[in-house]
Amino acid sequence: MVAVAVAIVAVLMTLGKIKNEKTVERMLAAQAQELDQWNYYQSKSSKQHLFQVQVEQWELQKRASALSGSALNEVDRSLRKWQGEIARYDKEKGEAQAAAEEARKRYEHLELQNDQFHWVEALFSLAIALFAVASLAGSRMLFGLGVFFAGWGIVIGLGGFLGWAIRPGAGILG
């Protein structure tokens, strides 16, 4: 009975470990995407600012100087073009911000999943240790305690696999 319990828990622990490794890879990708999007946002902000300064300078120069009809038309055409660029950069900044925030949410979900699989590993390790001691001592109580911890490991592991928001250890160790 003990050997079967150890084998089952060891297989489940291995599956959780494999899933956790993939989760960590996805966390790193989400974090990189978030940073990339914020960098993209910053570059768009810098470019937008350059156009804003250029528009302000030319509007001041237009008011201060006596430009002729064709020169005035050329300045007005350029101002409209630059204002269009400002609007485009504003839109692109919004898209980059939304993408960065989405990547952050994905990272936080994966971080919870990572925590769940760490708890699964700890609970299954504890269960296996209790199964070993129960076998040596011939103690049904220790075997039952091992089954209890393995059961919690299964529940939390299912949460990790199925996306349940089970927060093990909230306020205890985390």
N, C-alpha and C positions, 0 to 999 in steps of 0.2 A: 504494500500500500504506500509506504513512504517513498520507495523508489519511483513509483508511477507519479506521485505528486511532484517529486523533484524534477522528473523528466518533463512533465507538463509545464511547470513553472519556468524551467530553463528554456524551453522552446518559446514560450510567450515572451520571456525577457529578451530573447534574441530578436524576435520580431519587433518588439518595441525599440530595441537598440538600432536596428536597421532603419526603421521609420524616423527615429530621432536624428540620425545622421543626415537623412534627406531633408528633414525639417531645418537643420542648421544650415545646410546649403541654400535652402530657399530663404532663410532669414538673411544670410549674407547678400543674396541677390536683391532682396527687397531693400535692404539698407543701402546698397550701392545705387539702386535706382532712385531712392529718395535723395541721396546726396547729388547725384547727377541732375535731377530735376531742380534742386535748389541752386546748383551752379548755373544751370540754364536760365533760371529765373533771374539770377544776379546779372548774367551777361545781358539779358534783355533789358533789365533796369538801367544798366550803364549806357547801352545804346539809346534807349528812350531818353535818358537824361541829356545825352549829347544833342539829340534832335530838339529837345525842349529849349536848351540854351541857345541853339542856333536860331530857332524861331523867335525867341525873345530878343536876341541881338538884331535880327533883321527887321523885326517890327519897330524897335527903337530907332534903328537907322532909317527906316522908311519914313517915320514921323519927323526925324531931325533933318532930313535932306530933301531937296526939291528934285525928285526923280521925274523924268519925262514919261510920256505915255507908254512907250515900248519897254523902257527899263522898269517902270512901275508894274506893267503886266508880267514881266519876267520874274520880278520879285514875288508878286502875288501867286504866280504859278508855282514857284519853288516853295513858298510858304504852305500852300495847299498840299503839295507833295509831302513835305516834311511833317505836317500835321497828320496826314494819312499814315505815315510811318510811326508816329507816336501812338496813334490808335491801334495799329497792328501790333506794336510791341506790348501795349497794354493788354490786348487780347491774349497774346502768346504768354505773357506773364501769368495771367489767370489760369491758363491751361497747365502751365508748368507747376503752379502752386497746387492745383487740384490733383495732378499726378503725384506730386511729392507727398501730399496728405494721404492719398490712397495707398501709396507705398508704405507710409508710416503705419496705417491701420493694418495692412497685411503683415508687417513686421511684428506688430503687437499681438496679433492673433497667433502668429507662429511662435512668438516668445512664450505665450501661454502653453502652447502645445509642447514646446521644448521643456518647460517646467514640469508638465504632466508626465512626460516620459522619464525625466530624472526621478520623479517620485515613484513611478512604476518600477524602475530599476532598484531603488532603495527598498521598496516594499517586497519585491520578489527576492532580493538578496536576503532580507530579514527572514522571509518565509523559508527559504532554503536552509538557512542556518538553524532555524527552529526545527525543521524536519530532521536535520542531522542530529541535533541534540535529543529530540524526541525518540529517534531510532536508537541512539546509544543508551538513553535512560529508560526507554520503554514507557514513555509518558504520553498518554492520550491527550492530556491537557496541553502540553507543548505542541503536539501535532495539531490540535484544534486551533491553537493560537496562530500557528503557521498558516493554516487554512484561512483564518480570518484575515491575516495580512495579505495573503495571496488573493483573496477575494477583493479586497480594496484595490490591490494592484490591477486586477482585471477591470474593475469599474472605472478607475482613472485611465487605464490604457484604452478602454473603449471610448472614453471621452476624448482622448488624444486622436484616435483614429477617425472618430465620427464628428469631430468639431464641437463637442459639448464644452461649455464654458465652466467646467469643474475646476475650481481653484484650490488645489490641495495646499495645505500649509499656510493659507492666507492668514497673516497675523502671527503665525507660529515661528516659522523660520525665514519667512520672506519679507 
